[in-house]
Amino acid sequence: MKILLFLIFLLPFSLFAIEKKDSTGMVQQRIEEQIKINRNEIKKITSELTEISRKLEIQQNLNEKTINGISTQIGAASYNLTVFGILFAIAAIILGFYITYIERKVVKLKEENTSLLNQTKRVKSEVVEINDLIQKDICSLHLKIQREETIQFLNRLVEVPEDIANLGHQLLSRDLEKEDFTKVKEAYLELKKVPETPRGLFGLGGNYIDTYKILFFQHFIDLAIKDKEIGEDLIDFYPDAINSSFRNDIIKSTREFIKVIVDLGFENKMNEINSFIKGLSLSKYKSFDIVYEIMFKGLGNRNDQFKFFGLISDEKDSRFGKSNFGKKLIDSYSTSELSNTEKAEIEKINAIISELDKEEQERKLLEEKKKAE
């Protein structure tokens, strides 16, 4: 009975153990199956990973090749852009120069057209003016043509100073402007560089230089006296120039001479004064009253007139000129109250006049004696 009870009691535990044993086996079998499944999964995943890695590697290679290709293309594009940029810059510079060139040509053309238009207007105006002159004032037209010719003569002298031999007479016979002095001076100074030159005009026995000096004397004596390069050269030539002048020339030159030496201070121009008075005394104009009247009035006042007389040399070659100028002092002031200095000058004038009268009487007696013989 005890055994039966024990067996009965033991039977559940046995069944439980068997059931447990059977359950453990099933679990283990399931685990093994799961492990097998997992292994298959792992193999599959590993295979997939390998495939993915292979594809990734292939993709990386493709990416690298793509990146390299893109880099190459970018480099090529950058190079092309650089070259294009340089070419564009060069083209821009060339285009800029071309535009500037065209612009300058356009501006120049515009200026030339403007100048041409102005010239056309000026020519038209001159044509109208000349036509009016022809119709209304032929004399003025002649003077205008003569002036143009004179300018050509002066330009010719600048080029060939020796041509004064051919042009001297024509220039001396014309009215020259003060502005012409510059060209005459230029030709004269150029001619002075030549050691020897042929004979001049008027039979003076001189050279072309003398002809220029006559031109200065008759047309530009005032400017020549003021000029440091011309003035000194002309002083000793006054007598020859006066002797070669016509009446209108000596009147004009005397008027300009006295004016300029007064302006410059005649007390400092003793050499010029004595050379001029000597030239008058030795020329056919020694008794030409109008030139002494011009000098006398040109001095302006009594004090300067007496001073001027005192500057004139007492040498024989200047006596005619000095006496004729002195007569102006006698005629103007002898009846007025005189200072001691003025009285002495009047006495000197009378002495010179008496001396000249005596010489003139002796000359006439000598001529009569020769005729009688």
Phi, psi and omega in degrees: 000313175302324180290320180295318177298321180295318180293316178298318180291325184280334185300315179299320180294326179291314178300320180296320180293318181295316179298322180293321181294316179296322179294320180295319180296320180293321179296316181297319180295320178296320180298317181295318178297320180295319179298318180298316178299316181298319179298318179297320179296317180299315179299317180297314180297318179298319179296318178295318179299319179299315180297318179297317179300317180297316179296321179298317180297316178298319181294320177299317178298316178298318179299317179299315179297320179296315179298316178299318178297316179297318178299317179298316179296318178298316178299315179297317179297319178297317179297315180297320178296319179298311179299315179298320178298316179296313179298321179295318179298315179298315179298321179295318179297312179300317179297321178298314178298319181295316179298317178299316179299313179297319180298316179296320179296321179295316179297315179298317179298321178297316180296318179296320178296319177298314179299316179296321178297316179296319178296319179298316178297318180295316179298317178299317179297318179294320179298316179297317180297315180296320179298319177296320179296319180298320183280326188250323188217081182293334179294316179296323177297318178299318179295322179294315178297319180296323178294318177298321178294321178298318177299319178297320178299315182294320176297323178296320179296323178297321179284317182228087183303330181293345181288002174300336178299326181265332187255349185302310182300320182291320180291323179293332183272359182249163175272114179264150177274158179299330180293343180285345182303321183301315182290320178296318178297317180300316179294320180297313180295326177292321180291330180296339180286342180279125184303312182225138179230157181295178183295154180266205182268172170066013178063032183281351183072013180260215180226190180301331178304319181297323179296319176297320180296321177296321178297317176297317184296316186279331185246331189224035186298326179293316179290325181294319180296323180286337185278126183292332182275338185254320188307311183294325180295332189273338188304305183291348183267355181308312181303314179295320181294318179296317181295337182264002185264151170275173183302314181294328179292316183290327177294312180298312183294323179295318180298316180288325181297309184293326180294315184288323181287332174291317179297323182273350184097091189296337180294340178263007183241042182298319181297317179296317181298312184291324177293321180292313179296321177298317178299319177296318183296327184265000184254178177289353181260016184297333179247019180281096192300327187296328181290326178288326177296319179298314179295317183298312181287331181293337180285335168093313185222164186300316182299315180292327179294319176291321178298318180299315179301320181293337180279342182288134183295150178270004182294158188301321184292348182251003189294320181299313180295320181293319180292320180292324175291321179297327179298329177295323177293318180296314182296328186271327192230359185295332181271355179264173179287127184250146172282168180301320179295318180293322177298319180297321179292319178297318178297321179294321179296313180298323180295318179294318180298316180297319180296318180291321177298318179298316179295323178295319177297317179296323179295317179296318178300319180295319179293320178295324179294319180294321179293321180295325180289000000 
